[in-house]
């Protein structure tokens, strides 16, 4: 059994299979899930696990070369906006409808229990060398 890192076997396996430029959507409980990508649903109840917990857990396991979020996050969820802007200085902001379109290209979707609006981010994987 793993001692540290991601313990959820579905998420650990999905992360291990990702490659350069693959995209991961980390989303709140209300984000529409497109057909096609692999989905790991971690939502247990409202707020559990939080968007921040899942994001930070995945960032400990991944190399990320780019991130995209909905521009509406700044007005509707300033705490999540500050979190993302702190983690990703070059955060790209697009309209929420565009983020939903882009999420169809994700290889993996990780659904959190977050119940605050626009707590969603699309990550583009990088390489560790």
Residue frames as a rotation matrix with the C-alpha (Angstrom) as fourth column:
UNK 1
0.581 0.814 0.000 0.00
0.814 -0.581 0.000 0.00
0.000 0.000 -1.000 0.00
UNK 2
0.011 -0.547 0.837 1.21
0.422 -0.756 -0.500 3.49
0.907 0.359 0.222 -0.81
UNK 3
-0.232 -0.200 -0.952 2.48
0.971 -0.096 -0.217 5.36
-0.048 -0.975 0.216 2.18
UNK 4
-0.328 0.058 -0.943 2.13
0.192 -0.973 -0.127 8.91
-0.925 -0.223 0.308 0.85
UNK 5
-0.969 -0.006 -0.249 0.83
-0.228 -0.376 0.898 10.85
-0.099 0.926 0.363 -2.10
UNK 6
-0.200 0.948 -0.247 -2.48
-0.953 -0.129 0.275 10.04
0.229 0.290 0.929 -3.76
UNK 7
-0.774 -0.051 0.631 -4.12
-0.367 0.848 -0.382 7.04
-0.516 -0.527 -0.675 -2.12
UNK 8
0.354 0.935 0.001 -7.28
-0.481 0.183 -0.857 6.87
-0.802 0.303 0.514 -4.24
UNK 9
-0.275 -0.571 0.774 -6.41
0.287 0.719 0.633 4.04
-0.918 0.396 -0.034 -6.62
UNK 10
0.485 0.511 0.710 -8.51
0.830 -0.013 -0.558 5.39
-0.276 0.860 -0.430 -9.48
UNK 11
0.980 -0.132 -0.148 -6.91
-0.155 -0.976 -0.152 8.83
-0.124 0.172 -0.977 -9.27
UNK 12
0.203 -0.967 0.152 -3.38
-0.411 0.057 0.910 7.48
-0.889 -0.248 -0.386 -8.73
UNK 13
-0.129 -0.215 0.968 -3.67
0.629 0.737 0.248 5.26
-0.767 0.641 0.040 -11.81
UNK 14
0.743 0.478 0.468 -5.15
0.665 -0.451 -0.595 8.02
-0.074 0.754 -0.653 -13.95
UNK 15
0.828 -0.494 -0.265 -2.41
-0.416 -0.859 0.298 10.47
-0.375 -0.136 -0.917 -12.95
UNK 16
-0.022 -0.887 0.461 0.30
-0.122 0.460 0.879 7.89
-0.992 -0.037 -0.118 -13.65
UNK 17
0.048 0.121 0.991 -1.05
0.842 0.529 -0.106 7.44
-0.538 0.840 -0.076 -17.19
UNK 18
0.890 0.343 -0.300 -0.93
0.174 -0.864 -0.473 11.16
-0.421 0.369 -0.829 -18.08
UNK 19
0.018 -0.894 0.448 1.61
0.978 0.108 0.177 12.51
-0.206 0.436 0.876 -20.53
UNK 20
-0.759 -0.449 -0.471 2.93
0.350 -0.892 0.286 15.81
-0.548 0.052 0.835 -21.82
UNK 21
-0.905 0.420 -0.065 0.15
-0.377 -0.724 0.577 18.21
0.196 0.547 0.814 -22.89
UNK 22
-0.405 0.816 -0.412 -2.65
0.673 0.571 0.470 16.00
0.619 -0.087 -0.780 -21.51
UNK 23
-0.545 0.301 0.782 -5.28
-0.455 -0.890 0.025 18.07
0.704 -0.343 0.622 -19.76
UNK 24
-0.607 0.374 -0.701 -6.95
0.748 0.568 -0.344 17.56
0.269 -0.733 -0.625 -16.37
UNK 25
-0.166 0.624 0.764 -10.08
-0.239 -0.777 0.582 19.37
0.957 -0.086 0.278 -15.26
UNK 26
-0.804 0.058 -0.592 -10.42
0.586 0.248 -0.771 19.80
0.102 -0.967 -0.233 -11.50
UNK 27
-0.531 0.696 0.483 -14.00
-0.087 -0.612 0.786 20.88
0.843 0.375 0.386 -10.96
UNK 28
-0.750 0.398 0.528 -16.61
-0.636 -0.215 -0.741 21.70
-0.182 -0.892 0.415 -8.38
UNK 29
-0.692 0.514 0.507 -19.67
0.266 0.834 -0.483 19.58
-0.671 -0.200 -0.714 -7.78
UNK 30
0.278 0.914 -0.297 -21.77
0.055 -0.324 -0.944 21.71
-0.959 0.246 -0.140 -10.14
UNK 31
-0.380 -0.483 -0.789 -19.61
-0.742 -0.349 0.572 21.67
-0.552 0.803 -0.226 -13.27
UNK 32
0.766 0.628 -0.137 -21.24
-0.571 0.567 -0.593 19.79
-0.295 0.533 0.793 -16.17
UNK 33
-0.164 -0.811 0.562 -19.19
-0.299 0.584 0.755 16.66
-0.940 -0.044 -0.339 -16.93
UNK 34
0.106 0.186 -0.977 -18.69
-0.989 -0.084 -0.123 16.07
-0.105 0.979 0.175 -20.67
UNK 35
0.924 0.183 0.337 -18.96
-0.129 0.976 -0.175 12.61
-0.361 0.118 0.925 -22.19
UNK 36
0.765 -0.613 -0.199 -15.66
-0.077 0.220 -0.972 10.96
0.639 0.759 0.121 -23.02
UNK 37
-0.158 -0.931 0.330 -12.94
-0.611 -0.171 -0.773 11.82
0.776 -0.323 -0.542 -20.52
UNK 38
-0.236 -0.027 -0.971 -12.16
0.612 0.772 -0.170 9.54
0.755 -0.635 -0.166 -17.60
UNK 39
0.210 0.397 0.893 -13.87
-0.479 -0.755 0.448 10.85
0.852 -0.522 0.032 -14.45
UNK 40
-0.519 -0.285 -0.806 -12.70
0.623 0.519 -0.585 10.35
0.585 -0.806 -0.092 -10.88
UNK 41
0.251 0.730 0.636 -15.45
-0.126 -0.626 0.769 11.61
0.960 -0.273 -0.065 -8.59
UNK 42
-0.673 -0.596 -0.439 -14.06
0.397 0.209 -0.893 12.39
0.624 -0.775 0.096 -5.15
UNK 43
-0.404 0.564 0.720 -17.14
-0.620 -0.748 0.238 14.28
0.673 -0.350 0.652 -3.92
UNK 44
-0.820 0.108 -0.562 -18.27
0.446 0.735 -0.510 12.96
0.358 -0.669 -0.651 -0.55
UNK 45
0.270 0.886 -0.377 -20.54
0.939 -0.328 -0.099 15.78
-0.212 -0.328 -0.921 0.60
UNK 46
0.819 0.101 0.564 -20.77
0.324 -0.894 -0.310 19.53
0.473 0.437 -0.765 0.04
UNK 47
0.715 -0.600 0.360 -17.30
-0.671 -0.733 0.111 20.93
0.197 -0.321 -0.926 0.54
UNK 48
0.134 -0.651 0.747 -15.55
-0.615 0.537 0.578 17.60
-0.777 -0.537 -0.329 1.03
UNK 49
-0.065 -0.883 -0.466 -12.97
0.893 -0.260 0.368 17.31
-0.446 -0.392 0.805 -0.36
UNK 50
0.523 0.235 -0.819 -12.40
0.053 -0.968 -0.243 20.98
-0.851 0.084 -0.519 -1.05
UNK 51
0.971 -0.182 0.153 -11.17
0.125 -0.156 -0.980 22.35
0.203 0.971 -0.129 -4.34
UNK 52
0.488 -0.829 0.271 -7.99
-0.838 -0.533 -0.120 23.58
0.244 -0.168 -0.955 -2.62
UNK 53
0.214 -0.394 0.894 -7.22
-0.565 0.696 0.442 20.16
-0.797 -0.600 -0.074 -1.09
UNK 54
0.689 0.093 0.719 -7.62
0.417 0.761 -0.498 18.35
-0.593 0.642 0.485 -4.39
UNK 55
0.922 -0.372 0.110 -5.69
-0.123 -0.550 -0.826 20.99
0.368 0.748 -0.552 -6.34
UNK 56
0.331 -0.852 0.406 -2.77
-0.944 -0.298 0.144 20.96
-0.001 -0.431 -0.902 -3.92
UNK 57
0.320 -0.166 0.933 -2.75
-0.258 0.932 0.255 17.16
-0.911 -0.323 0.255 -3.78
UNK 58
0.831 0.026 0.556 -2.56
0.493 0.429 -0.757 16.91
-0.259 0.903 0.344 -7.54
UNK 59
0.818 -0.562 0.121 0.05
-0.414 -0.722 -0.555 19.67
0.399 0.404 -0.823 -7.83
UNK 60
0.281 -0.724 0.630 2.28
-0.777 0.213 0.592 17.61
-0.563 -0.656 -0.503 -5.52
UNK 61
0.204 -0.103 0.973 2.10
0.211 0.976 0.059 14.77
-0.956 0.193 0.221 -8.08
UNK 62
0.649 0.231 0.725 2.16
0.735 0.056 -0.676 16.65
-0.197 0.971 -0.133 -11.41
UNK 63
-0.689 -0.652 -0.317 4.23
0.440 -0.723 0.532 19.00
-0.576 0.227 0.785 -13.49
UNK 64
0.435 0.892 0.125 1.88
0.739 -0.274 -0.616 21.66
-0.515 0.360 -0.778 -14.85
UNK 65
-0.654 -0.712 0.255 2.84
0.723 -0.489 0.489 23.93
-0.223 0.504 0.834 -17.73
UNK 66
-0.868 0.386 0.313 -0.40
-0.202 -0.850 0.487 25.88
0.454 0.360 0.815 -17.99
UNK 67
-0.651 0.702 -0.289 -3.74
0.666 0.345 -0.661 26.49
-0.364 -0.623 -0.692 -16.31
UNK 68
-0.783 0.510 0.356 -7.07
-0.060 -0.632 0.772 27.92
0.619 0.583 0.526 -17.49
UNK 69
-0.656 0.633 -0.410 -10.04
0.639 0.177 -0.749 29.03
-0.402 -0.754 -0.520 -15.40
UNK 70
0.165 0.825 0.541 -13.29
0.924 -0.321 0.207 30.93
0.344 0.466 -0.815 -15.93
UNK 71
-0.668 -0.427 0.609 -12.95
0.292 -0.903 -0.314 34.71
0.685 -0.032 0.728 -15.84
UNK 72
0.280 0.882 0.379 -16.15
-0.196 -0.334 0.922 34.84
0.940 -0.332 0.080 -13.77
UNK 73
0.243 -0.237 -0.941 -14.21
0.793 0.607 0.052 33.37
0.558 -0.759 0.335 -10.83
UNK 74
-0.751 -0.637 0.174 -12.84
0.442 -0.680 -0.585 36.78
0.491 -0.362 0.792 -9.84
UNK 75
-0.542 0.613 0.574 -16.27
-0.613 -0.756 0.228 38.24
0.574 -0.229 0.786 -9.09
UNK 76
0.439 0.866 -0.240 -18.15
-0.527 0.465 0.712 35.12
0.728 -0.186 0.660 -7.97
UNK 77
0.930 -0.183 -0.318 -15.47
0.347 0.721 0.600 33.32
0.120 -0.669 0.734 -5.94
UNK 78
0.667 -0.693 0.274 -12.57
-0.580 -0.713 -0.393 35.63
0.468 0.103 -0.878 -4.97
UNK 79
0.404 -0.534 0.743 -11.05
-0.662 0.389 0.640 33.04
-0.631 -0.751 -0.196 -2.61
UNK 80
0.569 -0.166 0.806 -10.73
0.466 0.872 -0.149 30.46
-0.678 0.461 0.573 -5.42
UNK 81
0.906 -0.256 0.337 -9.43
0.174 -0.500 -0.848 33.17
0.386 0.827 -0.408 -7.77
UNK 82
0.547 -0.729 0.411 -6.72
-0.835 -0.509 0.208 34.12
0.058 -0.457 -0.888 -5.26
UNK 83
0.426 -0.348 0.835 -5.83
-0.212 0.859 0.466 30.44
-0.880 -0.376 0.292 -4.79
UNK 84
0.703 -0.104 0.703 -5.42
0.645 0.510 -0.570 29.86
-0.299 0.854 0.425 -8.53
UNK 85
0.842 -0.403 0.357 -3.59
-0.090 -0.759 -0.644 33.12
0.531 0.510 -0.676 -9.19
UNK 86
0.516 -0.670 0.534 -1.21
-0.796 -0.144 0.588 32.28
-0.316 -0.728 -0.608 -6.33
UNK 87
0.319 -0.356 0.878 -0.47
0.089 0.934 0.346 28.84
-0.944 -0.033 0.330 -7.78
UNK 88
0.056 -0.191 0.980 -0.39
0.965 0.262 -0.004 29.91
-0.256 0.946 0.199 -11.43
UNK 89
-0.293 -0.226 -0.929 1.02
0.216 -0.962 0.166 33.41
-0.931 -0.152 0.331 -12.09
UNK 90
-0.896 -0.056 -0.439 0.25
-0.401 -0.317 0.859 32.98
-0.188 0.947 0.262 -15.82
UNK 91
-0.482 0.795 0.368 -3.32
0.434 0.582 -0.687 31.75
-0.761 -0.172 -0.626 -15.25
UNK 92
-0.958 0.264 0.108 -5.36
0.008 -0.355 0.935 32.08
0.285 0.897 0.338 -18.44
UNK 93
-0.537 0.839 -0.084 -8.91
0.057 -0.063 -0.996 33.32
-0.842 -0.540 -0.014 -17.91
UNK 94
-0.939 0.343 0.008 -11.67
0.019 0.031 0.999 32.56
0.343 0.939 -0.036 -20.42
UNK 95
-0.222 0.930 0.293 -15.47
-0.936 -0.288 0.202 32.86
0.272 -0.229 0.935 -20.29
UNK 96
-0.332 0.142 0.933 -17.09
-0.617 0.715 -0.328 29.99
-0.714 -0.684 -0.150 -18.36
UNK 97
0.761 0.648 0.032 -18.84
-0.371 0.475 -0.798 28.72
-0.532 0.596 0.602 -21.48
UNK 98
0.475 -0.684 -0.554 -15.45
-0.698 0.091 -0.710 28.46
0.536 0.724 -0.434 -23.19
UNK 99
-0.486 -0.643 0.592 -14.01
-0.871 0.411 -0.269 26.58
-0.071 -0.647 -0.760 -20.21
UNK 100
0.205 0.643 0.738 -16.86
-0.436 0.735 -0.519 24.07
-0.876 -0.215 0.432 -20.51
UNK 101
0.907 0.081 -0.413 -16.03
-0.420 0.257 -0.871 23.62
0.036 0.963 0.267 -24.21
UNK 102
0.052 -0.988 -0.148 -12.32
-0.836 0.038 -0.548 23.17
0.547 0.152 -0.823 -23.46
UNK 103
-0.198 -0.119 0.973 -13.08
-0.853 0.510 -0.111 20.61
-0.484 -0.852 -0.202 -20.76
UNK 104
0.850 0.524 0.049 -14.28
-0.410 0.717 -0.563 18.20
-0.330 0.459 0.825 -23.44
UNK 105
0.563 -0.723 -0.401 -10.61
-0.363 0.219 -0.906 17.86
0.743 0.655 -0.139 -24.44
UNK 106
0.066 -0.529 0.846 -9.51
-0.996 0.013 0.086 16.82
-0.057 -0.849 -0.526 -20.97
UNK 107
-0.351 -0.248 -0.903 -8.14
-0.353 0.928 -0.118 13.33
0.867 0.277 -0.413 -20.57
UNK 108
-0.517 0.137 -0.845 -9.10
0.751 0.547 -0.371 13.26
0.411 -0.826 -0.385 -16.89
UNK 109
-0.037 0.552 0.833 -11.78
-0.322 -0.796 0.513 15.04
0.946 -0.249 0.207 -14.86
UNK 110
-0.689 -0.185 -0.700 -11.49
0.597 0.403 -0.694 15.13
0.411 -0.896 -0.167 -11.08
UNK 111
0.121 0.845 0.521 -14.72
0.036 -0.528 0.848 16.18
0.992 -0.084 -0.095 -9.36
UNK 112
-0.905 -0.419 -0.067 -14.39
0.125 -0.112 -0.986 17.67
0.406 -0.901 0.154 -5.89
UNK 113
-0.168 0.860 -0.482 -17.06
0.981 0.193 0.003 18.28
0.095 -0.472 -0.876 -3.28
UNK 114
-0.914 -0.254 -0.316 -16.61
0.300 -0.948 -0.103 22.03
-0.274 -0.189 0.943 -3.65
UNK 115
-0.018 0.990 0.139 -19.93
0.986 0.041 -0.162 23.86
-0.167 0.134 -0.977 -3.53
UNK 116
0.085 -0.010 -0.996 -18.74
0.082 -0.996 0.017 27.40
-0.993 -0.083 -0.084 -4.32
UNK 117
0.907 0.406 0.113 -19.19
0.132 -0.019 -0.991 28.70
-0.401 0.913 -0.071 -7.91
UNK 118
0.852 -0.494 -0.172 -16.49
-0.352 -0.298 -0.887 28.56
0.388 0.816 -0.428 -10.57
UNK 119
0.266 -0.780 0.566 -14.05
-0.736 0.214 0.642 26.45
-0.622 -0.588 -0.517 -8.51
UNK 120
0.854 0.017 0.519 -12.79
0.320 0.770 -0.552 24.83
-0.409 0.638 0.652 -11.69
UNK 121
0.259 -0.792 -0.552 -9.42
-0.746 -0.527 0.406 24.75
-0.613 0.307 -0.728 -13.41
UNK 122
0.998 -0.045 0.053 -8.11
0.070 0.700 -0.710 23.03
-0.005 0.712 0.702 -16.52
UNK 123
0.375 -0.926 0.042 -4.46
-0.469 -0.151 0.870 22.00
-0.799 -0.346 -0.491 -16.14
UNK 124
0.853 -0.243 -0.463 -2.07
-0.372 0.340 -0.864 21.17
0.367 0.909 0.199 -18.96
UNK 125
0.842 -0.524 0.130 0.58
0.260 0.604 0.753 18.62
-0.473 -0.600 0.645 -18.01
UNK 126
0.566 -0.768 -0.299 4.23
-0.816 -0.468 -0.340 19.28
0.121 0.437 -0.891 -18.50
UNK 127
0.628 -0.470 -0.620 7.34
0.260 0.878 -0.402 17.13
0.734 0.091 0.673 -18.21
UNK 128
0.961 -0.211 -0.180 9.68
0.151 -0.146 0.978 16.84
-0.233 -0.966 -0.109 -15.24
UNK 129
0.073 -0.991 0.110 12.92
0.763 0.126 0.634 17.16
-0.642 0.038 0.766 -17.24
